[in-house]
Amino acid sequence: MPDCFSGIFYPYFIFEDESMTETYDLIVRNALLRGAAAPTDIAVSGGKIAKLGAKLAGSAAKELDARGNLVTESFVNTHLHLCKVYTLMMMDEAALKDYQGADMGKAMTAIELAARVKEKYDEKWIIKNVRRVLALAGRYGCTHIRAFADVDSKGKLEGVKALLKAREEFKGIVDVQVVAFAQDGVVREPGTEKLMREAMKMGADVVGGIPWIEYTDADIAEHVRFCFELAREYNKPVSMLVDDAGDPGLRSIEVMALETIKIGWQGRSLAHHARAMSMYPKPYLQKLAALLKKAEMGVVSDPHTGPLHARVRELQEENVLVCLGQDDISDAYYPYGRNNMLEVAFLNSHLLWYTTREDMETLYDMVTKNAAKCIGVKDHEIKAGAPANFVVLDQPNTLEALRFHERPVYVISHGKLVDQAAMDKIYEENK
C-alpha cells in the first residue's frame, strides 16, 4: 500500500503548517488607522512593516493590543534648538521679553542677549540636558528630530559635540539630524566660516544658517551663498531660519529659494520661522509661494513661540509643504515644551484656528507625514514595506488625540518597542 504521508501529499501538509506558523518580530493587533472604518493588525519584521490585515495569522515574539484605538505614524520634530534646552534658568528674561514683543521688532536684540549663555557652553553639561529632551522624545513618540547646535566664536563647537554624542546614544530610538547652525551670523561673526566647516568635518548632518541676522542685503546674500557652498561641498541639506522679525522688508527666504534653484538643491532646503511673512502684501506672497514650489522648499512654522508666524493656511492653499516644529524647550525664547508634537499641534490648532475635523487631520500631517517630508525622511507611512516607526495611542481618533495630547501607550521605533521605563530613567538621571 502506498504511504499516505509521502509523495504528493507530503508537500501539501508542509504548506499548511508554514502558513499557520508564520512568525514576526512584533504584531500590533486591533489597530485603528486614520480614516479606517475598522481595526487591523500590523506585523513587523526586520525593522519594517511586513503586513497589514484584519486578524493576521501567525505569531510574534511580542504582541501588543491597541484595543481599537488610533495607531499612526510616529511624530517628527523638524526644528529644535537642542543645544539650548533647559538654559532659561541660567539667565534673566530680557531676551524672552524682547523676542516676544508684539511686533517682534527687537528679535535681533533678543538673539544678541540670548548669546550670553554660550560663554558658559561646555559639552559636559549640555549633553545632560540633551539626554533629558531625547528621553522625552522617546516618551512621546517623536522618532525623528532636526536638531540645531549653535556654532560661533562663543559657543564654538561644544553644542555640536554634545549633539553628535547624543545622536549615537539614541540611535534606534530617536534619529537626530545634527544641524551646524550659524546662529550669530557668518559675515558679522568672524571665524564662523572656519568653525562651520569643522562642524561638517566632525559629522554634522545639515548646514544651518540665519541670513536675516546680517546687517545688509549684500551680507545676507553672502551668508546664503556660503551655507549652500558648504552644503554642496559635503553633499548635505540646508536649514535656515529666515526673516524672524516683524519687518515686511525682510526677504531672505526669497534669496534662499533662488539659491536653492541655482545650485540644484531642490527638495534639500528648508525654511524655518518666516515670521515677516505675516506682513507681506498678498501679491508678493503669491509670487513667493510659486518660488517655494519651484524650489521644492518646505516651511517650518512654530506660532506658539512668537506672536508672528508664517501664513500657514495660505501657503497650504498654494500647495506649499508646511509643517510644525517645537523650536525651543525652556530657553531664552520659550519657557515651556516637552518635545511632545501632539502638544505642539494642539497649541497651534488655537493659534492658527485649525479647528474643523479636516483642519485637525492637516495638523496631524504637519507633525507626522509632512514633517517627515520636510526633513527628508522617506516612506513615513503605515504601509507594507515602510520603516516601522509608529505610535499606539490611548484615543480612538484625531480629535481625542489632539484634545488630550498624552504620551502614547506604545512607541515603536525602527521596528522595536521603545522601553518607556528606560526613557523615564534617563530623564531622571540627567536632571
N, C-alpha and C positions, 0 to 999 in steps of 0.2 A: 504493500500500500504506500502511496506517496505520503511524504511528511507534510502535513498541513502548515507547518511553520517554516517551510523552506520554499525555494522557488519564487514564484511571482507574488506570493502572499507576504513574504517577509518584509520587503521594502514598504508595503502598504502600512504595516503596523509601526515601522520606524517613523514614517512620515507623520502619522497621527500623534505619536509620542512627542516628536520635536515641536509640533505646533502647540502642544499643551504646556511645554516646559520652556518656552522662550523666556530668557532672563534679561533684565535690565539693571542698570546701576540704581535707578530711582524711578518710582511711579508715584505721581500725584493723582489721586482719584477724586472724582466728583468736583472737578474744577469748572467754574463758570467763567468763560471768556467774555470779554467785552463784546456786546452785540449779539451774543448767542442766546438761544431760547432754552437750551437745556445743558446740563453739565456734561463734561467729557473727562477722559483720563489723559494724562500726559506722561509718556515714557521717555526716560533719559538714559543715554549710553554714551560713554566716551566724551563727555562734556557737551554733547549736542542733544537736541530734542529728536528722539528716534521715531516716535509715532504718536499720533493723537487719535482718539476714538472713544466711543461710548463703551464702557465695560471691557477694556482691553484684556485679552487673555495674557497669561504669563505671570511672572513674578519678578521681584526685585530685592536687592539687598536691603533696601529701605523703602517702605511705602508710607505715604502721608495722605491724610483725608482732608480735603479742602471744605467738606461739608456743604457743598453747593454755593460757596462764597466766591468772590471775584479773584481771579488769577490773571495777572497782567505782566507785561514786560517789566523788568526792574527799572529803577529810576536812574536818571543821568543828570549830573550837575555839571553844566557847561562852563561855569565861571565861579571860582572860589579862590580868594587870596589866602592860600593855605599857610604861607609863612607868617601871616599876621594874626591868626586866630588866637583869641584869649589875651590879646595885648592891651585891651581897653583899660584895664586897671593899672597899667604901667605908666599912664599919662593922664593929663587933665582932659576935659571935654571940649576944649577950644576948637579942635579940628571937627568934631562931630557937629557942633553948633554952626560952624561956617559952611560945612558941606550940605547941611540940611536946611539952610536958609531958603525962604520961599522961592526966590528966583535963581538960586544956585550961582549967584554972581561971584561968590567967594570960593568956588570949588578949587581953584588953583591954590589959593591961600591955605585951604584945608589940607591939601596934599603936602604942601610945604611944612605945615605944622605937624602932620602925622609922621613925617620923615624922621622926627627926632627920636622915635623909638628905635630906629635902626642903628643908632650909635651904640646900642646895647646888644645888637644881634650876636648870637652865638648858637651854633648848631646844637649844642648840648641841651639848652632849654627849649629851643624851637621844636626839636623832634618830639619832646613830651607833649606839647600842645597839638602837634600834628597827629600823633597816635590817638589822642582823645577824639579828635574830629573824624578820623578814619574809622575808629571803632563805632562812632555814631552812624557813619555811612553803612557799616555792616548791620547795625541795628535796624536802620530804616530802609534797607534795600536799595541803597544807592551804590551801584556796582561800577560806575564809571564817572570819573571826575577830571575835568581840565583844571589844573591847579597852578596858580601863579606864584612865583617866587621873585621878589624884588632883586634886581641886580644894579648896583650903583656904588659910588665911592664910599658910602656909609655902611650899608649892609654887606657890601662885597658879594661873596658867594656863599655866605652862611645859610641863607634860606634854600638855595639850590641844593647844597649838600644834604640838608635835612630832608627835603622832599625826595631826593633820589634814594636816600636810605629807606624812607618810608615806603616808597614805590616797591622796593624789593620785599620789605617785611610783609606787605599786604597783598602781594601777588596771589592771584587766585581767589581773592575776596573782593578787593576793590582795585580796578585798573586806574592808576594815577598817571595822567599825562602831565608831565612837568613843563611848565612854561617859564622860560627865562625872560623876565619882564623888566623892561627899562622904565620903571615907574617914574623916575625923576627927570626923564628926558635923555636924549642922546647928544644933541648939539649943545644944550645948556649944561650938561653934566660931563665934563671932560673925563676921559678914562673909561666911560661906559662901553664904548665900542669894543675895547680890548676884553673887558670882563664878560660881555655878552658872547663873544667868540669863545672864550674859555668855558663858559657855561655849556655851550653847544658841544664842545670837545668832551666835557665831562659826561654827557649823555642826556641833556635836556631834549624833550620831545617836540617842543613848539617854540617858535620865535615870537616873543610878545613885545608890543610897542604901545605907546600912548602919544601919538603925534601932536594932538592939540595942546599938550603941555608946553611945547616950544613957543618962543616969543614972536616969531614972524612966519609968514606963509612960506617963505623960502626954507626956513628951518624945518617946518612941518614936512615939506616935500622931501628934504634930506633925511629926516627921521624915517619916513616911509620907505624911501629908496634903500637905506641901509638895512632895514629889517628884512625886506624882500630879497636883497642881495645875499644876506646871511642865510635866509631860508633856502634859497636856491643852492647855495654852496653846500649845505648839509642835507638838502632834499627833505625839508620839514615844512609842516603847515605854519600858518601865521594867525595869531590872535591879537587884535588891537582894541584898546579902549579909545573910543572916538567921541569927541565933541560932548564931553561930560560936564556941561555948564549951560546956563540959560542965556545963550547968545546965538541968535539965528544966523550970525555971520560965520560961525564955526562950520566948516565944510570938509574936515579931514576924512570923513567917511567916503566922500567923493574921490579924494586923492587916493585913498586906499583901494577903492574899487577899480579905478583906472590903472593903477599899478598891477593889480591882480590880473587884469586882462592883458596888459602889456607884456608881462613875463610868462603868461600861460599858466597861472596858478588858480584857474577856475576850480571851484569846489574845494579849495585848500586854504581859504582865508575866511576869517570870521570876525565880524564887528561886534563889539560889546558896548553897552550903555546907549550911546547915540541920543543923549537926553536933549540936546539942542534941536533935534528933530521935532520936538513938541511945539516949536516956534516957527518951523519952516512954512512959508506960503505954499498953498496947495499945488500950484503949477510946478514948483521946484520939487516938491515931494513926489509927484508923479514921475518926473524925469529921473529922480534918484532911484525910485522903485524899479524902473526899467533898467537902469545901470546895474543895480544889485542883481537882478535876474541874469543879465548878460555875464556878470562876473561869477554867477552861481555862488553868491556870498550870503550867508545867513546873518541874522542879527540876534544877539542875546540881550534880553531886557530884564531888568530887575526893579520894577516900580516900587517895591517895598523898602528900598534902601535910599531913596531920594525923592523929592517932591515932583521932579520932572522925569519923563520917560519917553522912549521911542513910541511912535504911533503904531502900536501893535496891530490893532484891528484893520487899519487902512493898509498896512503892509501885507497882511494876510489876504485882504481882498484883492491885492495885486499879485498874489501867488508868490510872495517873497517868503522864504523859510525863516520862521521866527521861533525862538524857544525862550525858556526862563532859566535863570541861574540864581544860586544863593547869594553870590557876591562876597559877603562878609559874615563872619561869626565873631561877635564880641570884640570888635576892634575900633579904631578911631572913626570909622564911617558908619557902623551899625552895631547896636548893643546886644542884639538877640541872635537867634539862629541855632539850629540843631542838625544841620545837614539833612533835613527832612524835606524832600522835594514835594511831598503832598502838602506839607505846611506852606511851602512857598506858593504852590498853586492855589491853595485856599486863600492866602492873603491877597494874591493878585486877581482872584475872582472878584473881590470887592473893589480893588483899585482900578481895574480895567472894566468893571461892570460886565464881566463874563458870567452871567447868572442863569441863562437858559440851559436846558439839557444839552443842546448842541454845543453851546459855549463850554460846558463842563468837559465834554469829550475833547474839544480843542485844547483846553488847558491840560488835560491828561496827556495828550500827544506832545505838548510843549515840555513836559518833564520826562518823557519816555522816548517814543519813536522819533519825533522831530529833533529832540535834543541830541539823540544818538547820531542822526544825520549831520547835525551841525559840527560835531567833533570827529566825524569820520569813522564812527563805529558802525560796522556793516551788519546787515541781517538782524537787527534788533527787533525781532518779532517772535511771536509764539507760533511757529510753523515747523514742520518736519525738516531737519537739516540745519536749522538755525542754532547758534550757540545757546545753551541752556542758562539764560540769565532771566529769572522771573521771580515774582513775589506772590505769596498766598496771603490775601487779606482776610480780615475778620468782618467784612462788609459785603453785601450782595450786589452792589452796583457803584457806579462812579459818583453819584450824588452822595451816598453814605460814606464812601471813601474820602471824599473831599470834606464832608461835614466833620468827621472825626479826626482825620489825618493822624491816625495812630500808627505805631510801628507794626509791620506785617507779622502775621503768625509764623510764617516761614520765609526765609530768603534763600534762593538757590542762585549761586554764582559759579559760573564755569562748570555747571553740571553737578555741583556739590552743595549740600545743605550747610549754610553758614552756622557755626556754633555760636549761639547767642550768649551763652554763659561765658565763653571766651571773650566776646566783644565787651561784655559788661566788666569783666576782669581787667582788660586793657584800659578801659575808660577810667576805672577807679585807681589803678596803679599809676596812672600818669597825671593825676590831679596835682 
